[in-house]
Amino acid sequence: MDFKGVFRRLMQGARAFRTRIVLRVAFLSVTLWLLFYIIANGTYHLAVPIVVGFVLLYQLYALVHYVERANRDLARFLNAIRYADFSQTYVTGGLGSSFDELKTAFNEVLDAFRQARAEKEEQARYLQTVVQHIGVGLIVFDNAGEVSLINNAATRLLGVPRLGHIADLNRVNPILTTTLQNLGPGGRDLVSLEEIRLALHASVFQIGDRKHTLVALHDIGPDLDEKEMEAWQNLIRVLTHEVMNSITPIASLAATADGMLKADALDAETTEDIHTAVSTIQRRSEGLLHFVEAYRDLTRVPAPSFEIVPVAGLFARVEQLMRSQFAESAVELHTEVNPPSLELTADPEQVEQILINLLSNAREATAGRAGARVDLTAHLAHDKVVVEVADNGPGIVEEALDKVFIPFFTTKPDGSGIGLSLCRQIMRLHRGSISARSEPGVRTVFALRF
């Protein structure tokens, strides 16, 4: 309903009521003046002033009754608005057309409020239905821990039929209760229950003078299991490939040498062949040991020692370390920090290790190309420090781009496949991320987000 039109009618009714009051007061004043005139003149019969006096009293009574009736109806109308009691109705007639207009306006205003409340209740029921049927668990509680909302998904995940206070979750898992209470605005955490692993995401909002925390709960167990299985399959595939590449020639050469040693006579040529075979076995065995050692290094990355690091100083140290290598390869190295005062919280030695690894890869990729160039840049994006290493080398094909961070996967003939995996491991310990994008033959970019 058009509230502006309804209130316009209400104001029109109020103006008509005021006009009616003015007219009644005017008639009352005329009657009073007439009574004084008759009394002062004294030429009229005694019944005339008595009749005029009764008329005056009646007009005064009618005015008071009119105003009191209007005040009662207005008070009833305002109380109905105040207490949201829209069941009131006003019957027209009995006090004049102007008052009928005011009552009609009252009824229209109350009808408009009734309709607005009905629509609000429908929207609330719709929202409640959506909240109860979505697959993500939702819990809303205030600073005192009183739970005002918990949907079906949350009760199913937590195994509780109802929840009045957040402390009631102690019987499910005390760690879950503590984690929920400590989650701040935008907070995230993981909690493992008996059979499920919950990802918690919190946001805070205020209603009146009370703050409420909305926490979304999502069981990430199936997703993690699927990703874990995929990671294991990729790892086993690479490990099998590398081990088989070393074991196959070792087994073949060992069998050959064994056959030669079983011969009746060993001439000089046979002895030389056995020596060559044993040397090859030794070399391949050492390569296999280095491979296993690299795998062990990947699983033993130390925890970072965080400190505030000026990015410009970090870039200067890395550039000094890499300057001679880039000069030998005839590759230009450009650095840029925007703004120059940009800082990040990280372990400087580990971040240097990442940048040296990425810059070395970029230098090797661009070496020997005309106009070879590598850019090391840093900037802010969505309140995060982003460090990028870009080169104009041959790039990475899309099929390999998804696998470059898998341990032991490499596109270089003499590569170990450890470097980028180690970079990702370090970034995870920094609660950051590393990603790659490439347009073959144009540009390849590795981005670190802290």
N, C-alpha and C positions, 0 to 999 in steps of 0.2 A: 504494500500500500504506500501511496505517496505521503510521507510524513510532512513534507513542506506544505502540501495542499491542506492536510488536516489541521495543522497548526495555524495556517492562514484563516481557515474557517473559525478556529477557536478565537483568534484575535478579533475577527469580525463580530463574533458573538459577544466578546467582551466589550467592544466599542458600542454595540447596540444596547447592551446592558447599562453602560455608563450614560448613554443618551437618555435611556428610560429613567434613570435616577435623577438626572438633571431636570427632566420634564416634571417629574413628581414633586421635586423640591420647588420648582417654579410655581406649580399649581398651589402647593401648600403656602408659599409666600403670598400669593395673590389672595387666597382665602383668609390668611391672617390679617393682611392689610385691610380687607373688606370688613372683617369683624371689628377692628379698631375704628374704622371710619364710621360704621353704624353706631357704635357705642359713643363715639365722640360727637356725632351729629345729634343723636337723641330724638329724632323726629319719627323713627320707625316704631312699629308695634313691638312689644316685648318678645313675641314669638320669633321675630326675624333674627335677632342676634343669637337666640337659643338654637335655632335651626342651623345658622352659619357656624356656631360653635361645635355642634355635633358633626357637621361636615368636616370641620377642621380636625376634630379628634379622629374621625374615621380615616382621613387622609394620612394623619400621623401614624395611626395603627397600621394602615396598609403599607406605608413606606418602611416602617420597622420590620413588619412581617416579610416584605419583599426582600429587604437586605439580609435579614437573618436566614431566610430560606436559601438565598443565593450563597451566603457564607457557608451554610451547612453542606450544600451540594459541592461547593468548591473544596471545602475541607475533606469531604468524602472522596472527591476526585484525586486530590493531592496525596491522601493516605493510600489510596489504591495504587498510585504510581510508586510511592515510597516503598510499600510492602509487596509490590508486584502482584497485587490482588486484582486481576483483570476480569473477575466475574461480576463486577458491578455494572448496573445499567441505570439509565436515567429516563424517566417517563416524561414526555413532553405534555404540555397543556396545563392550564391553570394559572400561569403567571405571565402570560403575554407572549407574543411572537418573538420578541427579542430574547426572552429567557429560553424559549424553545430552541432558538438558534444556538444558544450557549450549550444547552443540554445535548443537542444533536452533535455539536463539536466534541463535547466530552465523550459521547458514545463512539464517535469515529476515532478519537485518540486511543480509547481503550481497545477498540477493535484492531487498530494498527499494532498496538503492543501485544495483543493476543496472537495476532498472526506472526509477528516477529519472534515471539517466544516459541511458537509452534515450529517455525522454521529453524530456530536455534536448537530446539530439542531434536528435530530430525537430523540436523547436521551432527549433533553430538552422538546420536545413535549410529549414524553412518560411520563416524570416526571410530567409535567404540567397536563396531563390527569389523572394520578394517584392522584395527590394532589387535583384536583378539584372533584374527585369522591369518595374519602374516607369519612367515616361517621364522623370523628373527625374534628372540626373546627380548622383552622390554620390561624394565622395572623403574618406577619413579618413586623416590623417597626424599623427605626433607632433611634438614640439618639434624633433627632429633632422631632420625632413623625411621620415622613413621612411613610406611609404604602406602602410597595413594593409588598406585596402579601396578598390576602385574598381569601380563597376558598369558594366554594358554600355552604359547611356545615356551615361555619362561618357566611356568609351573611344570611343564613336561621335562624340560632340560634339568631342572633342579630337583625334580621328584617330590615337590610339595604341593598339596591341593590348594592351599591358600597361604598368604603371607601378610601379617599385620605389621611386623617390625623387622628391620633388616637383621637385628641380632638373632632372630629366630633361625637364621641360616647356619648358626653355629652347629646345629645338629647335623647339617649336611656336610659342612667343611668350615672350620674356624678361619682358615686362611682366606676363603672366599669372602667371608664377612669383613675381615680386615681390609682386603683389597678393595672391596666396593666402597667402604667408608673413606679410604684414602685416595680414591680417584678424584682428581681435580678436573677443571674444565679442559676438554679435549684429551683427557688421560686415556691411556691404553695399557692393557696388561693381559697376561695369559694365566689361567688357573687350570690345573689338572685335577679332575675329580676321579672317582673310581674307574669309570669307563669312558669318560668324555674329556675333551680338552676344549675349554671355553676361551674365546677371545672376547675381551671386554672393551667397549668403547663408551666413554662418558661425555655428556654435555650438561651444562648447568644453566638454568633459567630461573627467573624470579616471578612469583605471583604475589602481589601485595608486598608485604614485608618479610615474606618467607622464601628462602632459596630452595630449589628442588634440583635434584640430580637425576637425569635420565641416563640409564645404562642399557646399552644393547648387548645381548649375549648371543654369540654364534658358535655352534659346535664345529670347530675346524678340524676335528679328528679325521673324518673321511678325506678331506682335501689334503691334509698333511700326509696321510697314509698313501694316497695316490701319488703325491709328489715324491714322497720318500721312495716308493717302489720304482718310480721313473728314474730317480737319481741313482738308485742302486743298480738298475739295469744298465744305465749309461756307464756307470763306473765299472761294472763287471765287464761290459763290452770292451772298454778301453784297456782295462787291465789284462783281459784275455788276449787282446790283440798284441800288446807290448810283450807279455810273457811268452806267447807263442812265437813271436818274431825272434826271441832270443833262444828259447828252448829247442826249437826245431833244428837250427843249424848245429847247436851243441850236441844234440842227440845223434844227428847224422854223422858229424865228424868223429864223435866218440865211437860209434859203431865202425866207422872206416878204420880208425886207428887200432881198435881192438882186433879187427880182421888182419891188419898188417902185422901186429905183434904175434899173432898165432901162426904166421908163416914160418916155414922151416928155416929160411935164411933171410937175413936182413942186409940188403946191400945199401950202398950210400944213398941211392935215390929214394929207397923206401924209408930210410931213416930221416931224410930231409922232409919227406911227405908227412911222416908222423910228427916231426917237430913243428911243421907248419900247422897241422891240425890241432895240436895241443896249444900252440900260441893263439890260434883263433878261438879255441874253447875258452882260454884264459881271458882274452879280450872281451868276448861276448858275456862271460860270467861277470866281469867287472862292470860292464854296461848294465847288466841286470841288477847288480848290487847298487849302483848309482840310482837306478830307477826306483828301487825300493826305498833308498835313503831319501830321495826327493818326496816320495809319498809320506814318509814318516815326518819330514819337515812340515809338510802341508797340514798335518794333524796336530802340530805342536806350536802353533802361533801364540806368542805370549800376549797376555792382556795388555791393552794400551795404557800408557801413562799420560793422562790428559793434562794439557796446559793450553793457555791462550797463545795462538801462533799467528803473527802477522804474515799474511799470505805473500806480500811483496818480498819479505826476507826469505821465506821458504823458497820462492821461485829463484831468487838470486843465488842461493846455495846450490840448488839443483842445476841451474844454468852453468855455474862455475864447474861443477863436477862433469857435466856433459859437453862442455865447450870443445875440448880437443877431439872427441869422437865425432861430433857434428862437422868440425872443420875437416877432418880426414875424409869424411864421406861426402863433402861438398853439399851439405844440406843446411839450409838456413833455419835458424831457430829464433822465433819471435815470442816474446812474453808480454802480457798485458794484465793489469789488475784494475778493476773498476768497481768501487772507488779505490784509490791507492791505499787508503787506511783499512781496507777489508781485513777482518780477522776471523779465525775459526778455532774451535776447541777440539784439539786432537793430539795424538802422539806424533810429534814432528818427525822422529826417526822412521816410524812406520809409513807415514804419508810420503816422506822422501823416497822410501823403497818403492811405493806404488808409482810415483811419478817417474823415477828412474826406469822402472820396468816399462811403463807405457811409452816414454820417450825413446827408449832403446828399440822397442818394436816399431815405432813410427819411423825412426831413422833407418832401420833396416828395410822397411817397406818402401821408402822413397829414394834410397841410395841408387845412384846411377840414372835417375830420371831427370829430364830437363826441367829447370825451375823447381827443384825439390824444396819443399818448405814444410815446417812443422810449427804449429801455433800452440802455445801454452797460455791459457787465459783463465780468469776467475771473475765471477760476478755474482750478484744477488738475484735470486728468482724465487718468489713466493716465500720470503723470509728464510731461504736456505742458501748456503754458500755452494755454488756450483763451480767446479774446476773441470776444464775440458782440455783434452789433448787431441788436436786435429792435424791430419796430414793429407797431402794430395797424391798419395800413392795409388797402387792398383785397386785398393779396396778389398772388401770381404764379400763373397757371394752370400745371398740370403740363406742358403742351406747351412752354411758354416757359421753364420752370424749367431744363430740360436745355440751353438755348441761351444763357442770360444771360451766360455767360463767353466766348462766341464773339465775336471781334473784329467790331465794327460792327453787331452785333445789338442792337436796342433796342426797348423797348416804349413809349418816350416820343416824342411827335411831334417834339420838337426835340432829341432825344438824338443823340449821336454814336456810341454803342455802343463807346466806347473805355475808359470808366472801369473797369468790372468786369474787362475783359480786362487792363488795366494792373495792377489789384489782384492778379490771378492771377499775372501775370508777376513782380511783386515778391515774392509769397509763394514762388514757385518758387526765386527767387534766395536766399531765406532758408531753403530746404529745408523749407518748411512747406506748408500747403494752405489753400484757402478753399473753403467749400461753402455751399449755400443750401438751405433747406427752408421750405415755406410751406403754410399752411392758408388758402385764400382767404377773405377777410372776417373772419379771426380773428387770425392772427399770421404774420409772416414773419421769419426769422432768418438772418443771414449769420454764419458762424462761421470764425474764423481759428485755425489750430492751428500753434503754433511748436514 
